[in-house]
């Protein structure tokens, strides 16, 4: 039995394939926008969208109260919040950090993989850590309630398909999709909260649905959406001295620097692999960064650039030539097993004037895109976050507070929902590049 349904969505890469000349880059003098500037409708939409996704009120009086509050919400979440909202969202992140991975492993170990259907923070329901299971709801709730740190924030819910089945279906589609490039399948993901596999097709979702029905035998629900995945890179707001989160240029691409990471006794700038090939020389406002010595676009999307003088742990969140830069020191790196759907992550890139934050929608986004240089971008562990990114942001940092989480990879454009962004998790990216640690101590700045 196989169930599919068609809706509209799309995937897009976010690297820029046009390089701005030196004079053009130096001539740009952008202002530093504030997320509280009501004159920018795009920022207002992001604030409203963020509040709605978190289950917070979006009426004018509540948003005005958030604007007046004096707390660190914009620094942590990229949007203004009231004091109570700020404390609540910060606490939800603590619940995820303490109990998501614990709950996931506990169900797998005690009840087996056929029982676990997902673990996520349900922000719409007031911040409940929700464990989806295919049966034994009461027994699993009692088992977990005695082990988690926050049992009052625990919900166990019955679902149809296990994560094992959903991930199996997603892998099968992902393996066969490259053999049928004419179908335009550019993304496949497991949606834990909806308990479905979502397939993103650029052209004709009904045709993709017919193709899946002809061979895919499963009881799991599969939904086909029309949309596009595209790489993203950065175009504006150079902010020397050089740090992460800033525009970098090669002969062919403009992207964004990510983090500094170490391996083999030296430091490397880490960015997106689809931004170029090994052997490409990279600069930032004509200053040389280095020559990439490894660039991978299969299994993950990462590139490393050896650099002997850029050893800082800082990333740029915004820059204004009149007022200077706003930087964040990275002091830790997240394990790839410790995030969860519903957890908040933030992204920044050269197109940003600060942080853009949103909840993680999926931990397993599969991407399959043909690149202009003849390579195929394929990976299965992308994290989709409910925040937008644009061409030029590729390689930019994904973070939360002072914690490194990933590297911006692709933009997801959908016709019936908000655009989103996918980052590759920092753990698999470092492993693929032969690196060990993100730089977490201050160092030299170019």
N, C-alpha and C positions, 0 to 999 in steps of 0.2 A: 504494500500500500504506500502510495507517495502523494503527499499533499503539497501543492504549490499555489501561490497567488501572486499576481503582478501589481506592482506599484511603480512610482516614478522616482529615480535618484541617479547619481553619477559620481565618478572618482576622477581626481585631477592631480598631476604632479606639480610641485611648487618650486622648482628651480627656474631661474631666469636664464634664457639662452642668448640674451643680448647683453653685451658688456657696455656700460656707460663709460665714455672717455674720461680721461683725467680731469680735463677742464670742466666737464659736465658735473662730475662727482664733487669737485671742490666748490662749485658754484651753488650747490644746494644748501640752503640755510633754513631748515624747517623749524617751526615752533614746537614746543613741547606741550602736547594736548593733555588735558586732565580728564580723567574718567567722570568727573563731576560737571563737565562743561556741557550744559544743556543745548548749546548751539550746535553740537555735533550729533545729528540724529543717529548715526551709526553707533556711537558710544551709548546713547540712550537705549537703543535696541538691545545692545549687549547687556546693559544693566538690567533691563526688564526681563530679558531672556534668562539671565543668570538667576535672578530672584525667583522667577516662575519655576525653573528646574529644581531649585532648592526648596520649593514649597513655601516661599515667603510672600507676603502681601505685596502687591504692585500698585496700590492706590497712591494718589499724590501725597497725602499726608504722611504715610509711612516712609515714602522715598525722600520726602523733605526732611523728616526726622533723621534719616540715615545720613543725609548730606551734612547735617549740623553736628553729628556725633564726633567726638574726639577720641578715636581709637585706631588700631593698626589694621583695620579691615582692608583698606586699599593696598597696603603693603603686602598683606598675606593673600587676599583673594582678588585684588584688582578692581573691586567695586566698593562703594560706601555702604556700610551696614550700621544699624543701631547697635548699641552696646549688647543688648540681649541677643540679637541675631548673630553678632560676631562671636560671642561666647558659645552659642549653640553650634554654629558651623565648625568652630575650632574643636569642640568636643566630639562632633561626629568624626572628624579626622582621627582623633585619638581612639575612638571605638574601632574604626577600621584597622588602624595600626595594631591595636591590641588583640583583636578578635577575629578578623577576616581570615588570615592564613591559618590561625589556630582552628577555627571552625571547619575550614576546608579539609585540613589534614585529619582532624578528628573523625569526621564522617567517613572519609575514605578508609581510614585504618580500622574503624569499628564496624561499619555497615557495608563497606565495599564500594567500588566505583560505579556500580549500576544504580546506586541510590542517590548520588550527588547530582543535582541539576543546576547548581550555581550558588554563588555567594555574592551579595551586593548590598550596598547601603541604599535603602529606599528613602530618598530625600523628600519625595512627594508625600510620604506618610509620616512626616515628623522626625525622620532620622532613625529608622529601625534597621539594624543589620539583619538582613533576610537571608535565610538558607533555604534554597529550593531542593526538594527531595521527591523521589518517585514513589515513596511509600513509607510506612512506619513513622508518620509525622509525630505522634505523641512520644514515642520512644526516643526518637532523635532529639526532640525538644528537651526532654528530661535529661538526656545524656549531656547535651551541650550546656544547658543552664547551670549545671554543676561544675563546669570547667571554664567558661568564658569569664572575662573580667567585668563585663557589663550585661548581666542577664536581663535587666530591665529594658535593654535596647535590642533584645533578641526576638526574632520571629522566624518560625519554620513554616514553610508553605509547600503544599503538594503541587507538583508539576508533572507534565506528561513524559518528557524525554530527559534522559540523563545527559550530563556533560560529555560522557564518553561517546554516546550515540551522536550528539550534535557535532562534536569535534570530528568524529569519523566521517560524517556526511560532508562537512566543510572541507576536509582533506581530500576526499574523493573528487569533489567538484574542482578544487584547486589543482589537482594533478592533471585532470583532463582538459581544463580550460585552455592551457597554452596550445593544445593540439587543435583547437577550434577558435583561432584568433578572430575569425570573421563574425563570431557571435558578440564580440566586444565585451566579454566579461572582464572587468578590471578589479573587482573586489568581492571577497566572500568573508562573512563574519558570523560568529556565534553571538546571538543576542540573549544573554542569560535571563534578563528580566522578562522578556516576552517568550522565552523558551522556543526560539525558532532560529533557523539558519537564514541569513539574508544574503542574497546575491545581487551585486550591482552590475548592470548591463548598460553600455553606452547608447545602444541603438534601439533594439526591439525587445522589450521584456517578454512579450508573448512568445516570440520565437525561442528565446532562452528557456522559457517555461516548458514549451513543447519538447525541446531537446532533453531537458532534465527528466521529464515524464517518460521518455522513451527508454531510459536505462537505469535511472536511480530508484532503487527499491528500498524504501524506508518508511517507517511510521512517523518519523520526525517531520515537523512542518518546515517547508522551505518557501520563502517569499522572494520573488524577483522584483527588483526596483530599477527604474531607469535613472541613470546618473553618470558622473564621471569622476575619476581620480586623476589628479595632476600633481607633479612635483612643484615645490615652491622654493624661491630664493629671494634675495633682498635687493632693493633698489635705492633706498634713501636713508638719510640720517646717519652718515658716517660720524663716528665719535672717537677720534683718536684721543689719548693713547689706546692702543689696540687691546681689546678684551674679548670675551665671549659675547655673543648676541649682536655682532656687528657685521656690516657688509664686507665680504671678501670677494675678490675677482680673479678669474683665470682668463685665458684667451677666449674661452667659449661661454663661460657661465658666470653668473652672479649668485652667490648664496650667502649664508650666514654662518659665522663661527659659533661653535657650540661650547664645549668644555675643553679644558686641558686635562689629559690623562697620561699616565706613566706606564712604561714597559721597557724592560731591558736596560734600565738605568738612564733613560732619557725621557723628555717630555714631548708630547704630540698635541696638536690641535685636532679635535675630533669634530667632524661635520658629516653631512649626508653623502653616501656613496654615489648616488645618481648625479651629483653635481659635477662629476668629472672622472677621469681615469688616473691611475698611477702614472706618474711622469709629468703631470700638469703642474706648472708653477703658479703659486697663489700670492696675491698681494692685497694690501688694504690701504687705499688712498696712496698708491704708488710705492708704499713701503713693502719690501719683500717679507713674506711669512715663511715660505719654504716650498719644497717640491713634494707633492703627495707620493708616498711610496707604497700605499695599499688602498684599494678602493673596491668594495664588495657590494653587489646589488642582489645577491641571492642569499636566502636565509635571514638576512637583515639588510639594512640600508646604511652603510657607514663608510667613512673614509678617514684616514689619518694623515696629517702633515707634520713631519719632523720639524721641531723648532727649538733652537738652542737658547733663545732669549725670552720667549713668551712663556713664563711659568706661573702666571697668576691664577688664583682661584676665583677671580671676579668675573661676573657676567654683567652686561649692560642691559638695563631695563628701559632707559630712555636717555636721550641726549638733546640738549639745546645749546647752540653755539654761544648764546648770551649768558646762560645760567649754569652751564656745565652738565655733567652727567649724573645719573642716578644708577648706582651699581649695587650688586648683591654678592656677598661673599659666600661661596659654596663650602659647607663644612661637613657634608655627609653625602652618601650615595645610596639610593634605595635598592634593596634586593628585588629581583623580578618576581619573587613569590609573595611579596608583601603588599602589592596593590590590589584593588578590587573595584568592580563596577560600582559607581556611585561615589567613589572617592574623588576629591577635587585635585586636579593638577592644573598648572599654569604653563603658558607658553609665551615666548617673546622672540622677536626677530627684527630684521631691519625695517620692516613696515610698521612696527609697533611704537607707540609712544608710552609704553608702560606694560604691565602684565595684562594678559587676557586669560581668565580662568574659567573652568567649567568642570562638570563631573565626567568621569570616565564612563563611556557608553559601552565599550567592549574591550576586553583584554586580548582578544584573538582576531585581529583584522588581517585577512589575507589579501595581499596586493599582487596583481599581475599586469604589468604595464610595459609596452615596448618603448624604449628610449630612443632618442634621435641618433645616438651614436651606435645603434645596432644592438645594444645589450637589452636584456629583459629584467625589469625590476620585479623580483618575487620574494615575498616573505610571508610568514603566517602569524607573527606575534606582535603586530602593531597594536598600539593603544589608541583608540578613538576617543577624543575629548570634545566636549560640547563647547567649542570655541573656534572661531574662524581664523584661518591663516591665508596668505596670498603669495603669488609668485615673488620670489626673493627671500622667503623665510626658511627655505630648506636648510637643514643643519643647525637651526637655532635651538636654544635650550628649552627643554621641558623640565619644570622644577616645581617644588612646593616649599615655601619658606626658604631655607638654606640647603635643601636637599636636592641633588641632581636626580632626575628621573628619566630623561631620554633626549632624543634628537628628532626635531621636526622632519617629517618625510613627505607626506602628501596631503592635499586638500580633497575633501569629499563634497562634491556639489550635487545637491538633490533638489528636485523641482517642487516637492510637496513637504519639505521640512527644511530647517535651518542648515546652512553649510557647517561642516565640522572639519577637524584637523586630526591627522594620525601621526603619532610619533613612535619611533622604535625605542624600546626600553634600553636604558643605558647598560644594563648587565649583559644581555646578548650582544650588543654592539661592541662592547669592550672585548668580550670573548672572541668574537669574529676577527677583530683587529689584532689580537695577540697582546692586548693591554690588560693591566691589572687593576688600577685604581684611578678614580677621578681625583684631580688635584684638589686638596681641601686645606692647604696652607698658603699664606700669601707668598708671592714671589715677584719676579721681574715683570714689568709691563712695557711692551713696545710702544 
